[in-house]
Amino acid sequence: MDAFIVAIRTLHFAACASLAGVGAFECLIADPALDGSATAADLSRRLNSLAWISLALAVISGLGWLAGVAADMSGQSLGGVFGSGAVGTALMHTRIGEDWRLRSALVVLLALCLAWNRRRGRFAGDVAWIGLALSVLLLASLAWAGHGAADEGTDGTIHLVADLLHLLAAGAWLGGLAPLALLLTAARRDSASGMTAAAATTRRFSLLAVVSVGVLLASGIVNTWYLAGNVPALIGTLYGRLLLLKIALFLAMLTIAAVNRLRLTPRFDGTDAHAALARLRRNALIESGLGLGILAIVGVLGVLPPGLHTEPIWPLPFRLVVSALSTGALVMLLIFAIGFCVCGAVAVAAFAAGWKRPLGAAFIGLIVCVAFGGAPAMPALVAAYPTTFFAPSAPYNASAVDRGAVIYAQNCAACHGADGRGDGPAAAGLPTKPANLVQPHLFAHTPGDLFWWVSHGYGSVMPGFDGVLTPTDRWSVIHFIRARAAGVIASGMGPAVSTIAAAQVPDFAFESGGVQDTLSQVLAEGPALLVLFGADAPIARLQQLGAAQLKLIAAGLPVVAIGVNGASQGAVTNPPYVVGLSAKVAAMLSLFRNDSDGGETELMLDRNGNVRVRWTASGGGLATPETLAADALTVARFSGAAPNHAGHGG
């Protein structure tokens, strides 16, 4: 069924683009340029025939698309949906049905306009403009069948507008190529005035194409950002790779269009005008073929989840860690990248115009940019694996950490040690010492890197657990390893706000005042203060924080106090901020404090759960409410993590 939907979508997009292109070419290009010549009359008949064919294909493909949706919804065969009422249900009770009812009205009105223009009666010019407006509306309505219509809010509006502009620009350019080829064919037959007509219309169409290309580039960038807005999604998913193929075909069309504008069109005034016209007609047909290929890719993309919603399989053995680049290296990399793009654009223009020296200089510039531009990036290149950008299938929470601790003890502690320092009982007999899993370098690797190593092993020493542990178990043990390392890193932090986000506290559930809550829900509003204590609640400190409650609320800083030696209860004194939680959650949070903290550790978390500041009752002491409020305002400025819409590795 997907193959049928792809084919029918491609045909429908092509037919609607052709209708809009014919209307735009006739009203904006042919009529002003030809001004009632014999070539104009012949072209008008041909354009009317092409419009009728496009309209018929739009109707047939639209009905097929609706039938495909009905079959997909009902689970019936394509031939059985018409007698079962499934098509009627899809037509009356789905969004595509609503769109199709609107398109049906537009199709009827378009047919009336085409019939009137075929007779070339009175007001034919006005009716042609009405037909253009109707065909533009028909093409624009396809935006509501795309991914942009599924987004909400401001982003949804921007994405939908970009889709609309992308469709209209594609219709003006791609849909106008076939009419241009028809005009050039007619011009060749009328040798007397045909060359003049061809030159005038080609120049006007070239201007329309330039505007369309600009709109396509701008709207394409917006669409790419919303659908495959990062490098892993762009090169690591089928959606992204098809999008890159679409861009490659677009660039090929752009190169041919540049040849037409810079090399062939100026020759209309010379002695080889007829040869230039023939080559221009051939190029227009080639562009049309490439455009049809682009529309076929659009048809496939419409049935695939966007790259940002798909698990990327990283195809390269390395990745670039931008954060590892110095400011100077990053500036140099950007300069060479911009230089590469400029040289590439100059190379295309020089090739199109036949300028040999600028073309050679542009190629030298490309070589220089590649040769020297990669040097600043070399220190930031690290090893990567197919799962490097996987999103964990198990959430990073107390339950996963607790499950991971058990799995770690059973499968990993013998080599890596109970504390993860690489000193387990089996480590002494290994040719290579196991990795220390509580060092900060652990967070230089993505969770997907760790997933690959746990699944497939590391080097010749660490075995793979792909056939031993389920994907969820592997993610759970990774969460435990990262949580324990985060606790060790947090223990080394002090009372100054840290700009490095490596110590992330797992999410957990708790009860406060008889209401269930989670850390993630608290952090959704901004930073929070975790007060972790041992067996005895720090009554005086909690009362001090309670007295400063209004000040902390004004700073947007909620307080959650937790006893990590068991389930926290209010006890008889019922101190403020103490919440109730399970022993498993308490055990997980014990990773973030130690017995040398004087009985109490306080952690200020940003909205992502990262520890940004740490105070203990020992050493420098605890912060005053005024300091807490000031630091909370600073931590609140750290941005939240972008939502990860990818699937999960398994």
C-alpha positions in Angstrom: 0.0 0.0 0.0 2.9 2.4 0.7 4.2 2.0 -2.8 0.7 2.9 -4.2 0.4 5.9 -1.9 3.9 7.1 -2.9 3.1 6.7 -6.7 -0.3 8.4 -6.4 1.1 11.3 -4.2 3.9 11.9 -6.8 1.4 12.0 -9.6 -0.9 14.3 -7.7 1.9 16.7 -6.7 3.1 16.7 -10.3 -0.3 17.4 -11.8 -1.1 20.2 -9.4 2.3 21.8 -9.9 1.8 21.5 -13.6 -1.6 23.3 -13.4 -0.1 26.1 -11.4 2.9 26.3 -13.7 0.8 26.5 -16.8 -1.3 29.3 -15.4 1.7 31.2 -14.2 3.5 30.8 -17.5 0.5 31.9 -19.5 -0.3 35.0 -17.4 3.1 36.1 -16.2 5.3 35.0 -19.1 3.7 34.3 -22.4 0.9 36.9 -22.7 3.1 39.9 -21.8 6.0 38.7 -23.9 4.2 37.5 -27.1 1.4 40.1 -27.2 -1.0 38.3 -29.6 1.5 37.0 -32.1 0.9 33.8 -34.1 3.3 32.0 -31.8 1.1 33.1 -28.9 -2.1 31.6 -30.4 -0.4 28.3 -31.1 1.1 28.2 -27.6 -2.2 29.1 -26.0 -3.9 26.0 -27.5 -1.0 23.8 -26.4 -1.1 25.2 -22.9 -4.8 24.7 -22.7 -4.4 21.0 -23.7 -1.6 20.6 -21.1 -3.8 22.1 -18.5 -6.7 19.7 -19.3 -4.3 16.8 -19.1 -2.9 18.0 -15.8 -6.4 18.5 -14.4 -7.5 15.0 -15.4 -4.4 13.5 -13.7 -5.0 15.6 -10.6 -8.6 14.3 -10.4 -7.6 10.6 -11.0 -4.6 10.7 -8.6 -6.6 12.6 -6.0 -9.3 9.9 -6.0 -6.6 7.2 -5.8 -5.0 9.0 -2.9 -8.3 9.1 -1.1 -9.0 5.4 -1.8 -5.5 4.6 -0.5 -6.2 6.4 2.7 -9.5 4.7 3.1 -7.9 1.3 2.5 -5.2 2.1 5.0 -7.7 3.2 7.6 -10.1 0.3 7.1 -7.6 -2.5 6.5 -9.4 -3.5 3.3 -8.0 -4.0 -0.1 -7.8 -1.1 -2.5 -10.6 -2.6 -4.7 -12.9 -3.3 -1.7 -13.1 0.2 -0.2 -15.5 1.6 -2.8 -18.4 -0.8 -2.0 -17.9 -0.8 1.7 -18.4 2.9 2.4 -14.8 3.4 3.6 -14.2 6.0 0.9 -17.2 8.0 2.1 -16.0 7.8 5.7 -12.6 9.0 4.7 -14.2 11.8 2.6 -16.5 13.0 5.4 -14.6 12.3 8.6 -10.8 12.8 7.9 -8.6 15.8 7.4 -7.6 14.6 3.9 -11.3 14.2 3.2 -11.9 17.8 4.2 -9.0 18.9 2.0 -10.4 16.8 -0.9 -13.8 18.4 -0.7 -12.2 21.8 -1.0 -10.0 20.6 -3.9 -13.1 19.2 -5.6 -14.7 22.6 -5.7 -11.5 24.1 -7.0 -11.3 21.5 -9.7 -14.8 22.2 -10.9 -14.1 25.9 -11.1 -10.8 25.3 -12.9 -12.6 23.1 -15.4 -15.0 25.9 -16.1 -12.2 28.4 -16.6 -10.3 26.0 -19.0 -13.5 25.4 -21.0 -14.1 29.2 -21.3 -10.4 29.8 -22.4 -10.6 27.0 -24.9 -13.3 29.0 -26.7 -11.1 32.2 -26.4 -14.3 34.2 -25.8 -14.7 37.6 -24.1 -12.8 38.2 -20.9 -10.5 35.3 -21.7 -7.6 37.2 -20.2 -9.5 37.8 -16.9 -10.6 34.2 -16.8 -7.0 33.1 -17.2 -6.0 35.0 -14.1 -8.9 33.5 -12.2 -7.7 30.1 -13.4 -4.2 30.9 -12.1 -5.6 31.9 -8.7 -7.6 28.7 -8.5 -4.6 26.5 -9.5 -2.5 28.3 -6.9 -5.1 27.5 -4.3 -5.2 23.9 -5.4 -1.5 23.6 -5.1 -1.3 25.4 -1.8 -3.9 23.1 -0.3 -1.4 20.3 -0.5 0.5 21.9 2.4 -2.2 20.6 4.8 -1.3 17.1 3.7 2.3 17.5 4.8 4.2 17.4 8.0 4.0 21.1 8.5 0.2 20.9 9.2 0.9 18.5 12.1 2.9 21.0 14.1 1.3 23.3 16.6 1.8 26.8 17.9 4.2 29.4 16.4 6.5 26.7 15.1 3.6 25.0 13.4 2.6 28.3 11.7 6.1 29.0 10.5 6.5 25.4 9.2 3.1 25.6 7.4 3.9 28.9 5.8 7.3 27.5 4.6 5.5 24.5 3.1 3.0 26.8 1.3 5.8 29.0 -0.1 7.8 25.9 -1.1 4.9 24.5 -3.0 4.1 27.7 -4.8 7.7 28.3 -5.8 8.0 24.7 -7.0 4.9 25.1 -9.1 6.1 28.4 -10.7 9.5 26.9 -11.6 9.0 23.2 -12.1 5.5 23.5 -13.5 6.6 26.2 -15.9 9.3 24.0 -17.5 7.0 22.0 -19.7 5.2 25.2 -21.0 8.7 26.6 -21.7 9.6 23.5 -23.8 6.3 23.9 -25.7 7.0 27.5 -26.4 10.5 26.7 -27.7 9.1 24.0 -29.9 6.5 26.4 -31.4 9.2 29.0 -31.8 11.4 26.7 -33.9 8.5 26.2 -36.4 8.0 30.0 -36.7 11.5 30.9 -37.8 10.6 34.5 -38.7 9.3 35.8 -35.3 9.9 32.6 -33.2 13.4 33.6 -32.2 12.2 37.0 -30.9 9.3 35.3 -29.0 11.7 32.7 -27.5 14.2 35.3 -26.4 11.5 37.5 -24.7 9.7 34.6 -22.9 13.0 32.9 -21.9 14.2 36.1 -20.2 10.9 36.6 -18.4 10.8 33.0 -17.3 14.5 33.2 -16.1 13.5 36.1 -13.8 10.6 34.1 -12.4 12.9 31.1 -11.9 15.4 33.2 -10.0 12.7 34.4 -7.6 11.4 30.9 -7.3 14.8 29.5 -6.5 15.3 32.1 -3.8 11.9 31.2 -2.2 12.7 27.5 -2.5 16.1 27.9 -0.8 14.6 29.9 2.1 11.6 27.7 2.7 13.7 24.6 2.2 16.1 25.6 4.9 13.1 26.1 7.3 11.6 22.8 6.4 14.9 21.0 6.8 15.3 22.6 10.2 11.9 21.3 11.4 12.1 17.8 9.9 15.8 16.9 10.0 17.3 19.7 12.1 20.7 18.1 13.0 23.5 16.3 11.3 22.6 12.8 12.7 19.0 13.1 11.5 20.2 14.3 8.1 22.7 11.6 7.3 21.7 8.9 9.7 18.1 8.3 8.7 16.4 7.3 5.5 14.3 10.5 5.6 17.4 12.6 5.9 19.3 10.8 3.1 16.3 11.2 0.8 16.2 14.9 1.7 19.9 15.1 0.7 19.2 13.4 -2.6 16.4 15.9 -3.2 18.8 18.8 -2.5 21.3 17.2 -4.9 18.7 17.0 -7.7 17.7 20.6 -6.9 21.4 21.7 -7.2 21.6 19.9 -10.6 18.5 21.7 -11.8 20.0 25.0 -10.5 23.2 24.3 -12.5 21.3 23.7 -15.7 19.2 26.8 -15.1 22.4 28.8 -14.6 23.7 27.4 -18.0 20.4 28.5 -19.6 20.5 32.0 -18.2 24.2 32.8 -18.5 25.3 30.9 -21.6 22.4 30.0 -23.8 19.9 33.0 -23.5 22.5 35.6 -24.5 23.2 33.6 -27.7 19.7 34.4 -29.0 21.1 37.6 -30.4 23.9 35.9 -32.3 24.4 33.7 -35.3 24.0 30.4 -33.4 20.5 31.4 -32.1 18.8 28.3 -33.5 21.4 26.0 -31.8 21.0 27.8 -28.5 17.2 27.4 -28.8 17.5 23.7 -29.4 19.9 23.3 -26.4 17.6 25.4 -24.2 14.6 23.2 -25.1 16.7 20.1 -24.4 17.8 21.5 -21.0 14.2 22.4 -20.1 13.2 18.8 -20.7 16.1 17.6 -18.6 15.1 20.0 -15.8 11.6 18.6 -16.0 12.9 15.1 -15.6 14.9 16.1 -12.5 11.9 18.0 -11.2 9.8 14.8 -11.5 12.5 13.0 -9.6 12.2 15.6 -6.8 8.5 15.1 -6.7 8.9 11.4 -6.5 11.2 11.9 -3.4 8.5 14.2 -1.9 6.0 11.4 -2.4 8.2 9.0 -0.5 9.0 11.6 2.3 5.3 12.0 2.9 4.9 8.4 4.1 8.1 8.4 6.3 8.4 9.8 9.8 10.7 12.9 9.8 14.3 12.5 10.5 14.0 14.1 13.9 11.5 11.5 14.9 13.6 8.6 13.7 16.5 6.8 15.3 19.7 7.8 13.4 22.1 5.0 12.4 25.4 6.9 12.3 27.2 5.9 9.0 30.7 7.4 9.8 33.5 6.0 12.0 33.9 9.5 13.5 32.0 12.5 14.6 32.8 16.2 15.3 32.5 17.4 18.9 32.0 21.1 18.3 32.2 21.9 22.1 35.8 20.6 22.0 36.9 23.2 19.5 38.6 26.4 20.8 37.1 29.7 19.8 39.9 30.3 17.3 39.5 26.9 15.7 35.7 27.3 15.5 36.1 30.7 13.8 38.7 29.3 11.3 36.4 26.3 10.6 33.5 28.7 9.9 35.6 30.9 7.6 36.8 27.9 5.5 33.2 26.6 5.4 31.9 29.9 4.1 34.8 30.1 1.7 33.9 26.6 0.4 30.3 27.6 -0.2 31.4 30.8 -2.0 33.9 29.0 -4.2 31.3 26.4 -5.0 28.8 29.1 -6.1 31.5 30.8 -8.2 32.4 27.4 -9.8 28.8 26.8 -10.8 28.3 30.3 -12.2 31.6 30.1 -14.0 30.8 26.7 -15.5 27.4 27.9 -16.6 28.8 31.0 -18.3 31.8 29.3 -19.8 34.3 31.4 -17.9 37.4 29.2 -17.8 39.7 31.3 -15.6 37.2 32.0 -12.8 36.3 28.3 -13.0 39.9 27.3 -12.4 40.3 29.8 -9.6 37.1 28.5 -7.9 38.4 24.9 -8.1 41.7 26.0 -6.5 39.7 27.8 -3.8 37.7 24.6 -3.1 40.9 22.5 -2.9 42.4 25.1 -0.4 39.3 25.1 1.7 39.2 21.3 1.9 43.0 21.0 2.5 43.3 23.6 5.2 39.8 23.8 6.5 39.9 20.3 8.0 43.0 21.0 10.1 41.2 23.0 12.8 38.6 20.3 13.2 41.0 17.4 13.6 41.3 17.7 17.4 37.5 17.6 17.8 37.1 14.4 15.8 36.3 11.4 18.0 35.4 7.8 17.3 31.7 7.1 16.6 29.5 4.1 16.2 26.2 3.3 14.5 24.4 3.8 17.8 26.2 6.9 18.9 23.1 9.1 18.6 20.6 6.6 19.8 18.0 7.8 22.4 17.7 5.4 25.4 14.6 3.2 25.4 14.6 3.3 29.2 14.0 6.7 30.8 16.8 8.1 33.0 15.0 7.7 36.3 15.4 6.1 39.7 13.7 2.9 38.6 16.1 2.3 35.7 19.1 3.2 37.9 18.0 0.7 40.6 17.5 -2.0 37.9 20.8 -1.1 36.4 22.6 -1.5 39.7 21.5 -5.1 40.0 22.5 -5.9 36.4 25.9 -4.2 37.0 26.6 -6.2 40.1 25.8 -9.4 38.2 27.7 -8.7 34.9 30.2 -5.9 35.3 31.5 -5.6 38.9 33.9 -8.5 38.5 36.0 -6.5 36.2 35.1 -2.8 36.7 34.7 -3.2 40.5 31.9 -2.6 42.8 32.6 1.2 42.8 33.3 1.3 39.1 37.0 2.2 39.4 38.3 -0.7 37.2 39.6 -2.7 40.2 37.3 -5.7 40.3 38.6 -9.1 41.4 39.0 -10.2 37.8 40.8 -7.1 36.7 44.3 -8.3 37.8 44.2 -11.2 35.3 43.3 -9.0 32.3 45.9 -7.8 29.8 44.3 -4.4 29.8 43.0 -2.7 32.9 39.2 -2.2 32.7 38.0 1.4 32.3 37.4 3.6 35.4 33.7 4.3 35.1 33.6 7.2 37.6 36.0 9.6 35.7 34.6 12.7 34.0 35.7 11.3 30.6 32.7 9.0 30.8 30.5 12.0 29.8 32.7 12.7 26.8 30.9 9.7 25.3 27.2 9.7 24.3 24.9 7.2 25.9 24.8 5.6 22.4 28.5 5.1 22.5 28.1 3.2 25.8 25.2 1.2 24.3 27.5 0.1 21.5 30.2 -1.0 23.8 27.9 -2.8 26.2 26.2 -4.5 23.2 29.3 -5.4 21.1 32.2 -5.2 23.6 35.2 -3.0 23.6 38.6 -4.1 22.2 39.6 -7.7 22.8 38.9 -7.6 26.6 35.4 -6.5 27.2 32.7 -9.0 25.9 29.5 -7.9 24.3 26.2 -8.4 26.0 23.9 -8.2 23.0 22.8 -11.8 23.4 22.8 -11.7 27.2 20.9 -8.5 28.1 17.8 -7.1 26.6 18.0 -3.5 25.2 16.2 -2.2 28.2 18.6 -3.9 30.5 21.5 -2.5 28.6 20.1 1.0 28.9 19.4 0.5 32.5 23.0 -0.4 33.4 24.2 2.6 31.3 21.9 4.8 33.4 23.3 3.4 36.6 26.9 3.9 35.4 26.2 7.5 34.4 24.3 8.3 37.6 27.1 6.9 39.8 29.7 8.9 37.8 27.5 12.0 38.1 27.4 11.5 41.8 31.2 11.4 42.0 31.5 14.4 39.8 29.0 16.3 41.9 30.9 15.5 45.1 33.8 17.5 43.6 31.7 20.6 42.9 31.6 23.7 45.1 29.5 26.7 46.0 30.1 28.5 42.7 27.7 28.1 39.8 29.2 25.6 37.2 28.8 26.2 33.5 29.6 22.5 32.8 26.6 20.2 32.8 27.8 16.6 33.4 26.3 15.6 36.8 22.6 14.9 36.0 20.3 13.7 38.7 17.9 10.9 37.5 14.2 11.7 37.6 12.2 10.3 40.6 8.8 10.3 42.1 7.9 11.6 45.6 4.9 12.6 47.7 4.4 16.0 49.3 1.4 16.9 51.2 -0.5 13.8 50.0 0.2 14.8 46.3 2.3 12.7 43.9 5.0 14.6 42.1 8.2 14.0 40.1 11.5 15.9 39.9 11.0 16.5 36.1 7.6 18.2 36.8 9.3 20.4 39.4 12.1 21.3 37.1 9.8 22.1 34.2 9.2 25.5 35.9 12.9 26.2 36.5 15.8 25.3 38.9 15.2 23.4 42.2 17.2 22.8 45.4 17.7 19.2 46.6 18.4 18.9 50.3 19.9 15.4 50.9 20.5 14.3 54.5 21.2 11.1 56.5 19.2 9.6 59.3 18.4 12.8 61.0 16.7 15.7 59.3 18.5 19.1 59.6 15.6 20.7 61.4 17.2 24.1 62.0 18.3 24.4 58.3 14.9 23.4 57.0 13.2 25.9 59.3 15.6 28.6 58.0 14.6 27.7 54.5 10.9 27.7 55.5 11.2 31.2 57.0 12.7 32.4 53.7 10.0 30.7 51.6 8.7 33.9 50.1 12.1 35.0 49.0 12.8 31.6 47.4 9.5 31.5 45.7 10.2 35.0 44.2 13.5 33.6 42.8 11.6 30.6 41.4 13.4 28.0 43.6 11.4 25.2 45.1 13.0 23.0 47.8 12.8 19.2 48.0 14.3 17.7 51.2 15.1 13.9 51.2 16.5 11.5 53.7 18.7 9.1 51.8 19.0 6.4 54.5 15.4 5.2 53.9 12.0 6.4 53.0 11.7 10.0 54.3 8.7 10.7 56.5 7.9 13.9 58.3 8.5 12.4 61.8 6.9 14.0 64.8 8.4 17.4 64.2 7.2 17.5 60.6 10.0 19.8 59.2 9.2 21.8 56.1 10.0 20.5 52.6 10.6 16.9 53.6 8.9 14.6 51.1 8.1 10.9 51.1 9.6 8.5 48.6 10.5 4.9 48.2 13.7 3.2 49.6 14.8 2.6 46.0 14.7 6.3 45.2 16.5 7.1 48.4 19.3 4.6 47.5 19.7 6.2 44.1 20.0 9.7 45.6 22.6 8.4 48.1 25.0 8.4 45.1 24.9 12.2 45.3 26.0 12.6 48.9 28.6 11.1 51.2 29.3 10.7 54.9 31.9 13.5 54.9 29.3 16.2 54.1 28.6 16.9 57.8 25.2 15.3 57.6 23.7 17.3 54.7 24.3 18.0 51.0 22.4 20.7 49.0 22.4 20.6 45.3 20.9 23.2 43.0 19.7 21.7 39.7 19.0 23.4 36.4 15.8 22.6 34.5 17.6 19.6 32.9 18.4 18.1 36.3 22.1 18.9 36.1 23.9 19.8 39.3 25.1 23.4 39.0 26.0 24.3 42.6 26.8 22.1 45.6 27.0 23.0 49.3 27.6 20.8 52.3 27.2 21.3 56.1 30.9 20.7 56.5 33.7 22.6 54.8 32.5 26.0 53.5 29.0 25.5 55.0 25.6 26.1 53.5 24.4 29.0 51.5 22.3 31.8 52.9 18.7 32.2 51.5 20.0 35.4 49.7 22.8 33.4 48.0 20.3 30.7 47.1 18.0 33.2 45.5 20.8 34.9 43.5 22.2 31.6 42.3 18.7 30.4 41.3 18.3 33.4 39.0 21.7 32.6 37.4 20.9 28.9 37.0 17.5 29.7 35.5 19.3 31.3 32.5 20.6 27.9 31.4 18.5 26.7 28.5 16.5 23.5 28.7 17.4 20.5 26.5 15.7 20.2 23.2 13.1 17.5 23.1 14.3 14.2 21.5 11.7 12.9 19.2 13.8 10.0 17.9 12.9 6.4 18.4 14.9 4.1 20.7 17.7 1.8 19.9 17.3 -1.8 20.6 
